[in-house]
Amino acid sequence: MVKLTKDDVKTKEVHGWKGLHVFHFPFSSCSQKLRIFLNLKGAKWESHTIDLMKNENLTPWYLGINPRGLVPVLVDDGDVHIESNDIIAYLEKKYPDPRLVPTGHENEVAALLKLEDDMHLDLRALSFRFVFNPPSPPKLANDLEVYATAGSGTVGGKKDGRVGVEIGFWKTYASEGITDAVAKSAAANFRTAFGEIDARLNRQPCVLGDQLSVADIAWFIYVNRLELAAYPFERLHPNLWAWYGKLLRRPEFAKEVALPPSVKDHFDATRAKHAAEGRSLELVAGL
């Protein structure tokens, strides 16, 4: 569990907050996962949007809440929890009904969520290459300098190394973007993982069997993001694609991944441009 100590939190005002407060961004995959989880639980929470595209996550105020500069963050009656899967584990105990970590499947859920978490940088790479496709690097040298200084706080009372991983990603992105080699490697990792989930769904309606779980939420988000990147799900993973379509018809899922028209138009134009140039994800990665 990643619950910050009182000393880890430099933005002290949040210690006095009552109830559930969630810092999130609409297009953040981890934020989407947490919001769907909260929808299914029927929990009431107060929204605090952090615009990642404007680097609001790198302000001293926000880094004082999460020194890693990531979303989502949960503040529950003044206690600060970071990392989406740890937040979900905490909330599963706080709101046990409906159960989203099926009894007897705790270790299996943990393994599937670890795999999902381990692939987060792969998802980010494919997202920025084939979905977001910003005209310039979203985090420049000055932004990273702020990240390295204001974001160099502690987690659990100890110096945290996660900021270095984040800075490394953004430095590489600024200097060379997402190369074909990186895209191929990330897509290959997803093809393997999706293939395993597809095999599960060939014999059961949900990832863990008959009951909807956190694992379904987590992998739904990844399918949604890579569908925006034109990953060929219907051809490669038909069971996964059919499962995704069923979940997408549920309002608890659909409203958290719905795109404003202007954003949808941008993503559609990006896919069309890549296809016209012969630089689609499918072609670059050899899927």
Backbone torsions as a table, in degrees:
resi	resn	phi	psi	omega
1	MET	NA	132.4	177.8
2	VAL	-106.1	86.0	173.3
3	LYS	-109.0	125.3	-177.4
4	LEU	-73.8	147.0	173.7
5	THR	-77.6	166.9	178.0
6	LYS	-59.1	-37.2	-179.0
7	ASP	-74.3	-26.8	176.8
8	ASP	-63.2	-34.9	-173.9
9	VAL	-85.8	115.3	-178.6
10	LYS	-92.9	-23.2	175.7
11	THR	-87.1	83.8	-166.2
12	LYS	-65.6	-21.7	-175.1
13	GLU	-60.2	-28.7	-175.9
14	VAL	-68.4	-18.2	178.5
15	HIS	-62.8	-23.4	-179.5
16	GLY	-92.4	-0.6	-177.7
17	TRP	-74.6	142.5	177.7
18	LYS	-109.7	148.9	179.6
19	GLY	82.8	-172.0	-179.8
20	LEU	-91.5	128.6	176.2
21	HIS	-127.3	133.0	-178.3
22	VAL	-122.9	123.4	171.1
23	PHE	-93.1	126.8	-172.6
24	HIS	-157.3	172.8	175.9
25	PHE	-134.9	136.6	-173.8
26	PRO	-52.6	-40.0	-173.5
27	PHE	-99.0	5.3	175.6
28	SER	-73.9	125.2	-178.1
29	SER	-61.1	-42.2	-179.8
30	CYS	-67.6	-34.9	176.1
31	SER	-66.3	-42.6	178.8
32	GLN	-60.3	-42.6	179.2
33	LYS	-59.3	-47.1	-178.9
34	LEU	-66.5	-39.6	-179.0
35	ARG	-65.6	-39.9	176.9
36	ILE	-62.6	-43.9	177.7
37	PHE	-56.7	-47.1	180.0
38	LEU	-64.6	-37.1	176.2
39	ASN	-59.8	-47.4	-178.0
40	LEU	-66.4	-31.0	177.6
41	LYS	-78.5	-19.4	-176.6
42	GLY	72.3	23.8	-178.0
43	ALA	-79.0	147.2	176.6
44	LYS	-97.3	132.6	-178.1
45	TRP	-149.5	157.5	179.4
46	GLU	-99.8	132.2	-174.8
47	SER	-90.2	136.1	173.3
48	HIS	-132.3	102.3	-176.4
49	THR	-80.8	130.8	175.2
50	ILE	-113.7	112.7	-176.0
51	ASP	-79.9	103.4	-178.9
52	LEU	-67.4	-30.2	-178.8
53	MET	-70.7	-22.8	175.4
54	LYS	-99.1	8.5	179.1
55	ASN	59.3	32.2	176.1
56	GLU	-65.4	-17.9	177.0
57	ASN	-75.6	-8.1	-179.9
58	LEU	-105.7	9.6	176.4
59	THR	-75.5	149.3	176.9
60	PRO	-55.1	-36.0	-179.8
61	TRP	-61.3	-47.0	-178.2
62	TYR	-74.3	-38.9	176.9
63	LEU	-64.2	-21.0	173.9
64	GLY	-73.5	-15.4	175.1
65	ILE	-95.8	-43.7	177.3
66	ASN	-132.9	102.6	-178.3
67	PRO	-62.9	-13.9	175.7
68	ARG	-81.7	-14.5	177.9
69	GLY	69.7	24.3	-176.6
70	LEU	-109.7	162.3	170.8
71	VAL	-121.0	153.1	3.9
72	PRO	-87.4	168.4	169.7
73	VAL	-131.9	140.4	175.9
74	LEU	-111.8	131.1	169.4
75	VAL	-114.9	116.8	-179.2
76	ASP	-119.4	107.9	-177.1
77	ASP	48.8	44.4	174.9
78	GLY	88.8	-11.8	176.7
79	ASP	-88.6	136.3	-174.7
80	VAL	-106.2	124.9	178.3
81	HIS	-119.3	135.5	178.4
82	ILE	-124.1	166.0	-178.2
83	GLU	76.2	117.2	-169.9
84	SER	-58.5	-42.8	-177.5
85	ASN	-69.9	-32.0	175.3
86	ASP	-71.5	-37.4	176.3
87	ILE	-62.0	-44.0	-179.8
88	ILE	-63.4	-41.8	178.4
89	ALA	-61.6	-39.7	178.5
90	TYR	-65.0	-45.4	-177.0
91	LEU	-71.9	-27.3	176.6
92	GLU	-61.8	-35.9	177.3
93	LYS	-75.9	-35.5	-178.6
94	LYS	-72.8	-36.2	-179.8
95	TYR	-124.2	80.4	-173.2
96	PRO	-73.0	-9.1	-177.3
97	ASP	-124.0	126.1	-3.8
98	PRO	-73.8	148.8	-178.2
99	ARG	-74.0	126.4	-179.7
100	LEU	-115.1	0.5	166.9
101	VAL	-119.6	94.3	-172.4
102	PRO	-57.8	139.6	178.6
103	THR	-57.4	132.0	-179.2
104	GLY	90.0	-9.0	-178.8
105	HIS	-113.9	15.6	-174.8
106	GLU	-57.8	-44.9	-178.6
107	ASN	-68.6	-36.7	179.2
108	GLU	-66.9	-41.7	176.2
109	VAL	-60.7	-46.5	-179.0
110	ALA	-59.6	-40.7	-180.0
111	ALA	-66.6	-41.6	180.0
112	LEU	-68.6	-35.6	178.0
113	LEU	-73.8	-32.1	175.3
114	LYS	-66.1	-42.8	177.0
115	LEU	-59.8	-45.0	177.9
116	GLU	-59.0	-45.3	-179.2
117	ASP	-66.1	-40.0	179.6
118	ASP	-62.6	-24.2	-177.7
119	MET	-95.9	9.2	-174.5
120	HIS	-64.3	-39.7	178.7
121	LEU	-69.1	-30.7	172.9
122	ASP	-62.4	-44.0	178.9
123	LEU	-62.8	-42.6	-179.9
124	ARG	-62.5	-42.3	-179.5
125	ALA	-60.6	-48.6	-178.8
126	LEU	-69.0	-32.9	178.4
127	SER	-64.1	-46.6	-176.7
128	PHE	-74.8	-25.5	178.2
129	ARG	-81.1	-44.0	-168.5
130	PHE	-114.6	-7.5	-179.2
131	VAL	-118.4	-66.2	-175.0
132	PHE	-71.6	-47.7	175.0
133	ASN	45.4	57.4	-177.6
134	PRO	-67.5	151.7	-178.2
135	PRO	-68.4	-20.4	178.8
136	SER	-147.2	160.5	179.7
137	PRO	-56.9	131.6	-176.8
138	PRO	-71.4	-17.9	179.1
139	LYS	-131.0	112.3	-176.8
140	LEU	-96.6	-177.5	-173.5
141	ALA	-57.0	-43.3	180.0
142	ASN	-63.4	-38.8	178.1
143	ASP	-63.0	-42.4	-177.8
144	LEU	-70.5	-28.7	176.0
145	GLU	-66.4	-41.7	175.5
146	VAL	-61.3	-44.5	-179.9
147	TYR	-57.8	-44.0	-175.8
148	ALA	-70.3	-27.4	-177.3
149	THR	-97.0	-63.0	-178.4
150	ALA	-66.5	-25.7	-178.3
151	GLY	-93.1	12.4	-175.5
152	SER	-95.7	39.9	-178.7
153	GLY	-82.2	-162.4	-176.9
154	THR	-112.0	154.5	172.9
155	VAL	-128.6	120.6	-175.2
156	GLY	65.9	27.2	179.0
157	GLY	79.6	4.7	-178.5
158	LYS	-122.2	150.9	175.7
159	LYS	-56.4	132.5	-173.1
160	ASP	-102.1	135.7	-178.9
161	GLY	-95.2	-5.3	-175.2
162	ARG	-65.5	-33.1	179.9
163	VAL	-58.4	-38.2	178.8
164	GLY	-62.2	-37.0	176.7
165	VAL	-64.0	-44.5	-179.9
166	GLU	-63.7	-45.9	-179.6
167	ILE	-62.7	-39.0	178.6
168	GLY	-61.1	-41.7	179.0
169	PHE	-61.6	-48.0	-174.7
170	TRP	-71.8	-31.2	174.7
171	LYS	-64.7	-45.1	178.6
172	THR	-63.4	-42.1	179.6
173	TYR	-61.9	-41.4	-179.5
174	ALA	-65.5	-33.8	-175.4
175	SER	-87.2	-33.6	-175.3
176	GLU	-138.7	3.1	-179.0
177	GLY	68.1	-154.2	175.2
178	ILE	-105.0	107.2	-175.3
179	THR	-72.8	165.2	176.0
180	ASP	-58.9	-39.0	-178.5
181	ALA	-63.5	-42.7	178.4
182	VAL	-65.4	-42.5	180.0
183	ALA	-63.1	-42.2	179.7
184	LYS	-62.9	-44.4	-179.8
185	SER	-63.0	-45.4	-179.7
186	ALA	-63.2	-44.2	-179.5
187	ALA	-64.8	-37.4	177.9
188	ALA	-64.3	-40.2	177.4
189	ASN	-62.2	-41.1	179.7
190	PHE	-69.7	-37.8	179.8
191	ARG	-60.7	-40.0	177.6
192	THR	-65.6	-49.5	-178.5
193	ALA	-63.6	-45.3	179.4
194	PHE	-63.6	-35.6	178.4
195	GLY	-61.9	-39.1	178.6
196	GLU	-67.7	-41.0	177.9
197	ILE	-67.5	-39.5	179.0
198	ASP	-59.5	-40.6	179.0
199	ALA	-63.9	-39.3	176.0
200	ARG	-60.7	-44.7	-174.9
201	LEU	-75.4	-7.9	174.2
202	ASN	-73.5	-21.9	-175.8
203	ARG	-120.1	-1.4	-177.8
204	GLN	-156.1	155.6	-174.2
205	PRO	-76.0	-24.5	-179.0
206	CYS	-126.5	166.9	-174.3
207	VAL	-58.4	-36.2	-177.7
208	LEU	-104.7	5.7	-179.1
209	GLY	137.0	-128.8	-177.8
210	ASP	-89.8	-16.6	-171.7
211	GLN	-105.4	131.6	175.0
212	LEU	-61.9	139.5	-177.2
213	SER	-142.1	177.1	175.4
214	VAL	-57.6	-33.0	179.5
215	ALA	-61.4	-38.1	177.1
216	ASP	-64.2	-41.5	179.7
217	ILE	-61.7	-48.5	-175.5
218	ALA	-62.0	-45.4	-176.8
219	TRP	-79.9	-24.4	170.8
220	PHE	-58.3	-44.5	-178.7
221	ILE	-62.2	-41.5	-179.3
222	TYR	-67.9	-39.1	176.4
223	VAL	-63.7	-43.6	179.5
224	ASN	-58.1	-45.2	-177.6
225	ARG	-66.2	-43.4	-176.9
226	LEU	-77.7	-20.2	170.1
227	GLU	-63.3	-36.8	176.6
228	LEU	-66.3	-24.6	178.4
229	ALA	-89.4	4.9	179.1
230	ALA	68.7	33.1	171.4
231	TYR	-65.7	135.2	-173.5
232	PRO	-81.3	69.4	-176.3
233	PHE	-62.4	-45.8	-173.4
234	GLU	-60.5	-35.7	179.9
235	ARG	-78.6	-42.9	-172.6
236	LEU	-88.6	-35.7	-172.7
237	HIS	-137.4	71.0	-173.3
238	PRO	-63.2	-34.1	179.4
239	ASN	-68.3	-41.1	177.6
240	LEU	-63.0	-40.4	-178.6
241	TRP	-66.0	-41.6	178.5
242	ALA	-66.5	-41.7	176.7
243	TRP	-60.2	-43.3	179.3
244	TYR	-60.9	-44.4	-179.9
245	GLY	-59.8	-38.4	178.6
246	LYS	-65.7	-44.7	179.8
247	LEU	-66.8	-34.4	-178.9
248	LEU	-65.7	-21.0	177.8
249	ARG	-81.8	-6.9	177.2
250	ARG	-88.5	129.3	-176.1
251	PRO	-61.8	-30.0	179.6
252	GLU	-62.1	-30.4	178.8
253	PHE	-90.4	-49.0	-170.0
254	ALA	-60.4	-41.6	-174.1
255	LYS	-68.9	-21.7	-177.9
256	GLU	-86.1	-12.6	177.2
257	VAL	-116.7	3.9	178.5
258	ALA	-64.7	141.2	-176.9
259	LEU	-107.3	136.2	170.1
260	PRO	-59.0	148.2	-177.1
261	PRO	-52.9	-40.6	-178.3
262	SER	-65.4	-37.6	178.8
263	VAL	-70.3	-43.5	177.8
264	LYS	-59.4	-43.0	179.2
265	ASP	-61.0	-40.4	179.2
266	HIS	-64.6	-45.8	-179.8
267	PHE	-64.8	-40.8	178.1
268	ASP	-62.0	-42.3	-179.8
269	ALA	-65.9	-37.2	178.4
270	THR	-63.2	-46.0	178.7
271	ARG	-61.6	-43.2	-179.0
272	ALA	-64.2	-39.9	179.2
273	LYS	-64.6	-45.5	179.0
274	HIS	-61.7	-42.1	-180.0
275	ALA	-63.8	-43.2	-179.0
276	ALA	-64.6	-32.0	-179.0
277	GLU	-88.9	-1.0	-176.6
278	GLY	69.2	29.0	-177.1
279	ARG	-122.2	31.1	178.0
280	SER	-70.7	162.8	176.6
281	LEU	-57.1	-43.3	-177.8
282	GLU	-59.2	-42.8	-178.0
283	LEU	-77.7	-43.9	-179.2
284	VAL	-62.0	-42.1	-176.0
285	ALA	-89.0	-7.5	-179.6
286	GLY	66.2	41.0	-177.9
287	LEU	-81.6	NA	NA
